[in-house]
Amino acid sequence: MHTIGLMRNYKEPTKLALIMAKTLRYYGIDLVYFTPRSVNMITNKVTGEVLRDEIWVRVVIDVPKIIDISPICFQKENEEVINYLMDTVYLTDDMYNRINKYNVQQYIKEDADLAKYAIPSQLLSDVDTFMAFIYEHTNVVLKPEYGGEVKRVYLIERGMFGYRVKYDKKAISMSEAKLKELIHDLVKQRYIVQKFIRSQTLDGQPFNCRLHFEKNGFGDWEIASYHAKVDIEKNIVGKIEQKNGVIDIEYIFGNLFKSKWKEINEKVLELADILPYKIEQIRQRSLMTLGIDIGVSRNGNIYIFEVIGAPSTEYIEYSVVNFRSQYYKYLLVQQTELDNMNQIQF
């Protein structure tokens, strides 16, 4: 029986792991769940768990040749193990050429097919550069450079008599001197500053479109989920971990754009046809999963907000499992062919 490794930082197998293990058994594939600490580099063994009769059973097996690894595993404490695995087996990601909120906008801006979707952005490097940026764009957003960080997001609006700063459900008026003090403090915290794109519903709720991509059984990208994420508390900005409501795209676009909603939707889907492959070119490797957050202004312009290397699978576990089980089979075939070639060479 073939084996696929699922490496996560959680000690206990996740809900996704359970559904995946049940599905893969149907195809004659064992899923072994383990953490980076479970890898023995001396014996090339892992201590993990496999599903047997609805119960997770502890096993010690050879390190699987194919491992579905979460980007969260790439931490300093796991560096030695990760380097060992990258030298010996196939990992679904290696975090080389990692994309963040800033450099993805630079890549997009320089690509002839994607430039129209870029948002004016720059690293928050000093106070004077920031002030020049807000004078040019009037309303700007400050975000942590990397996703997943529990930091505030700020919306700053320039008015005739000062500035309005919004964060954590608060709205504070500031003089230019006070704003400069705030920016001076944030410069040390790895923020980016972007032109504010007003992607909102008719009643003012901020939203974005989440495209969740997975590879299929032929190694090609498909959309596993396409929905709108709406800030149900009407916060313009908040902390990165704030919760969003999930709403049907047709409902959002139909209300905003009426008879033109299908035209706007087609623009998003046209972007979806090319963007995952562009990201792989940037990363210089094949990927298994990808999330794209897209904003749509009231006039129908589309902007790429963010590229997510490990998008949430909440609410879409069964769709994700369907795609990944097929992609795992594809990877196993590729691995078998490679092993056979190596045997012939010997």
C-alpha positions in Angstrom: 0.0 0.0 0.0 1.2 3.5 -0.9 1.8 6.1 1.8 1.3 9.8 1.9 2.7 11.9 4.8 0.7 14.8 6.3 2.9 17.0 8.4 1.4 19.6 10.6 2.4 21.3 13.9 -0.7 20.1 15.8 -0.2 17.0 18.0 -3.6 15.6 17.2 -4.9 14.9 13.6 -7.1 17.6 12.3 -10.7 17.2 10.9 -9.2 17.5 7.4 -6.7 14.7 8.2 -9.6 12.4 9.3 -11.6 13.0 6.1 -8.5 12.7 4.0 -7.5 9.4 5.7 -10.9 7.9 5.1 -11.0 8.9 1.4 -7.4 7.7 0.7 -8.2 4.3 2.1 -10.7 3.9 -0.7 -7.8 4.3 -3.2 -5.5 1.9 -1.3 -3.4 4.8 0.1 -2.4 5.2 3.8 -2.2 8.7 5.2 0.3 9.0 8.1 -0.1 12.1 10.2 2.9 13.4 12.1 4.7 16.5 13.3 8.3 17.7 12.6 9.3 16.5 16.0 8.3 12.9 15.0 11.0 12.6 12.4 14.1 10.6 13.3 16.9 11.7 11.0 19.2 8.9 12.1 16.9 6.0 11.3 14.9 7.8 8.5 11.7 6.9 10.4 8.6 8.9 11.5 6.4 8.1 14.5 2.9 9.0 13.3 -0.7 8.0 13.3 -2.7 6.1 10.7 -6.5 5.5 10.7 -7.6 1.9 11.4 -11.3 1.2 11.9 -12.1 4.8 12.7 -9.3 5.0 15.3 -5.9 6.7 15.0 -3.2 4.1 15.6 0.4 5.0 16.4 3.0 3.6 13.9 6.7 3.8 13.2 7.4 3.8 9.5 10.0 5.0 6.9 9.7 8.6 6.1 7.1 8.9 3.3 8.5 9.8 -0.1 5.7 12.4 -0.5 4.8 14.8 2.3 2.0 17.3 2.3 3.6 20.0 4.5 2.0 23.1 6.0 3.9 26.3 5.7 3.5 26.8 9.4 6.0 23.9 9.9 8.7 26.1 8.5 9.9 27.5 11.9 13.4 28.0 13.2 13.0 25.1 15.7 12.2 22.7 12.8 14.9 24.0 10.4 17.2 20.9 10.7 14.4 18.4 10.1 12.9 20.4 7.2 16.3 20.7 5.5 16.8 16.9 5.9 13.4 16.2 4.4 14.0 18.6 1.5 17.2 16.6 0.7 15.5 13.2 0.9 11.8 13.3 -0.1 9.3 15.4 -2.0 7.6 18.2 0.0 4.5 20.0 -1.4 6.2 23.3 -0.5 9.7 24.5 0.4 9.0 28.2 1.1 11.6 29.4 -1.3 10.8 32.7 -3.0 8.1 33.2 -0.4 5.4 35.8 -1.5 4.2 38.5 0.9 1.8 41.4 0.6 4.4 43.7 -0.8 6.5 41.7 -3.2 3.4 40.1 -4.8 2.3 43.7 -5.9 5.8 44.3 -7.4 5.6 41.0 -9.4 2.1 41.8 -10.5 3.0 45.4 -11.5 5.9 44.1 -13.7 3.8 41.4 -15.5 2.2 42.5 -18.7 -0.9 40.3 -18.1 -1.4 41.3 -14.5 -0.3 44.9 -14.2 -3.9 46.3 -14.4 -4.7 44.3 -11.2 -1.9 45.8 -9.1 -2.5 48.1 -6.1 0.0 51.0 -5.5 2.1 49.8 -2.6 5.4 50.4 -0.8 7.2 49.2 2.3 6.8 51.4 5.3 10.4 52.6 5.5 10.3 56.1 6.9 8.0 58.9 7.8 8.8 61.2 4.9 8.2 58.5 2.3 4.9 57.6 3.9 3.7 61.3 3.9 4.5 61.6 0.2 2.5 58.4 -0.4 -0.6 59.6 1.5 -0.5 63.0 -0.2 -0.6 61.2 -3.6 -3.3 58.6 -2.7 -5.4 60.4 0.0 -6.7 57.2 1.7 -4.2 54.4 2.5 -4.1 51.1 4.4 -1.2 49.9 6.6 -0.9 46.1 6.8 1.7 43.7 8.2 4.0 42.6 5.5 3.3 38.9 6.0 -0.1 37.3 6.5 -0.9 35.4 9.6 0.6 38.0 11.9 -1.7 39.2 14.7 -1.1 42.9 14.2 -3.4 45.9 13.7 -4.4 47.0 10.2 -4.9 50.8 9.9 -7.0 52.8 7.5 -5.7 56.4 7.3 -7.8 59.1 5.5 -6.4 62.5 4.7 -8.8 65.4 5.0 -8.7 69.2 4.7 -8.1 69.7 8.4 -6.1 66.6 9.4 -6.2 62.9 9.4 -8.7 60.1 10.4 -7.1 56.9 11.6 -9.3 53.8 11.9 -8.3 50.5 13.7 -9.8 48.0 16.1 -13.3 49.5 15.7 -11.9 52.9 16.7 -11.8 56.1 14.6 -9.4 58.8 15.9 -8.7 62.3 14.5 -5.0 63.2 14.3 -2.9 66.2 13.5 0.0 65.6 11.0 2.4 65.7 13.9 0.6 63.0 15.8 0.3 60.9 12.6 4.0 61.2 12.1 4.6 59.9 15.6 2.4 56.8 14.9 4.2 56.1 11.6 7.6 56.4 13.3 6.5 53.7 15.8 5.2 51.4 13.0 8.3 51.7 10.8 10.1 49.2 13.1 7.3 46.6 12.7 7.5 45.5 9.0 4.4 47.1 7.6 3.4 47.9 4.0 1.3 50.9 2.9 -1.2 50.6 0.1 -3.7 52.8 -1.7 -7.1 52.1 -0.1 -9.4 50.2 -2.5 -13.0 50.6 -1.6 -14.3 47.1 -2.1 -17.7 47.3 -0.2 -21.2 46.1 -0.4 -24.1 48.5 -0.8 -24.5 48.9 2.9 -20.8 49.6 3.4 -19.5 46.2 4.5 -15.9 45.6 3.3 -15.6 42.4 1.2 -13.2 40.5 -1.0 -13.5 37.5 -3.3 -11.7 34.4 -2.1 -10.5 32.0 -4.9 -9.3 28.7 -3.4 -7.3 26.7 -5.9 -6.2 23.0 -5.7 -4.4 20.8 -8.1 -6.4 18.0 -9.7 -5.5 14.4 -10.7 -3.7 15.7 -13.8 -1.5 18.2 -12.0 -3.6 21.2 -13.3 -5.2 24.0 -11.3 -8.9 24.0 -10.5 -11.1 26.2 -8.4 -12.1 24.4 -5.2 -14.1 27.3 -3.8 -15.1 30.8 -5.0 -17.0 32.9 -2.5 -17.2 36.4 -1.0 -15.7 37.1 2.5 -17.6 39.9 4.1 -16.7 41.7 7.3 -20.0 41.2 9.1 -19.3 43.7 11.8 -18.7 46.5 9.3 -15.1 47.1 10.4 -13.1 48.8 7.7 -10.1 47.2 9.2 -9.2 45.2 12.3 -6.7 42.6 13.3 -5.5 40.0 10.8 -7.4 37.2 12.6 -10.8 39.0 12.4 -13.6 36.7 11.4 -15.5 37.1 8.1 -18.9 35.9 6.9 -18.9 33.7 3.8 -21.5 34.8 1.2 -22.4 33.7 -2.3 -20.6 35.6 -5.1 -23.8 36.0 -7.2 -25.6 37.7 -4.2 -22.8 40.2 -3.7 -22.2 41.0 -7.4 -25.9 41.0 -8.2 -26.6 43.7 -5.6 -23.6 45.8 -6.6 -23.6 45.6 -10.4 -27.2 44.5 -11.2 -27.3 43.4 -14.9 -23.6 43.7 -15.3 -22.7 41.2 -12.5 -22.0 38.4 -15.0 -19.5 40.6 -16.8 -17.7 41.4 -13.6 -17.7 37.8 -12.6 -16.2 36.8 -15.9 -13.3 39.2 -15.3 -12.6 37.5 -12.1 -12.7 34.1 -13.7 -10.4 35.2 -16.5 -7.8 36.3 -13.9 -8.3 32.9 -12.2 -7.3 31.1 -15.4 -3.8 32.5 -15.4 -2.9 33.7 -11.9 -2.0 30.3 -10.2 0.4 29.5 -13.0 1.9 33.0 -12.7 2.5 32.4 -9.0 4.2 29.1 -9.7 6.5 31.0 -12.1 7.3 33.5 -9.4 7.9 30.8 -6.8 9.9 28.7 -9.3 8.2 25.5 -8.2 5.0 23.4 -8.5 2.5 24.1 -5.8 -0.5 22.1 -4.5 -2.8 24.7 -3.1 -3.2 28.5 -3.3 -5.6 31.2 -2.2 -6.2 34.5 -3.9 -8.1 37.5 -2.4 -9.5 39.9 -4.9 -11.2 43.3 -4.4 -13.7 44.8 -6.7 -14.4 48.5 -6.7 -17.8 50.1 -7.3 -16.9 50.8 -10.9 -16.0 47.1 -11.5 -12.3 47.4 -11.4 -10.5 44.3 -10.1 -7.5 44.3 -7.7 -5.4 41.5 -6.3 -5.3 42.0 -2.5 -3.3 39.0 -1.4 -1.9 35.6 -2.4 -2.2 33.0 0.4 0.1 30.0 0.3 -2.0 27.9 2.8 -5.6 29.1 2.5 -8.1 28.0 5.1 -10.1 24.8 4.3 -12.9 25.6 6.8 -16.3 25.0 5.3 -14.8 23.4 2.2 -13.0 20.3 3.6 -14.8 17.8 1.4 -14.1 19.7 -1.8 -10.4 20.1 -0.8 -10.1 16.4 0.1 -11.6 15.4 -3.3 -9.0 17.4 -5.1 -6.0 16.5 -2.9 -6.7 12.8 -3.0 -6.6 12.9 -6.8 -3.5 15.0 -6.7 -1.8 12.7 -4.3 -2.4 9.8 -6.7 -0.9 11.9 -9.5 2.2 12.6 -7.3 2.5 8.8 -6.5 2.5 8.0 -10.2 5.2 10.6 -10.8 7.2 9.2 -7.9 6.9 5.6 -9.2 8.0 6.6 -12.7 11.0 8.4 -11.2 11.9 5.4 -9.0 11.7 3.1 -12.1 14.0 5.4 -14.0 16.5 5.4 -11.2 16.5 1.6 -11.1 17.1 1.4 -14.8 20.1 3.8 -14.5 21.7 1.5 -11.9 
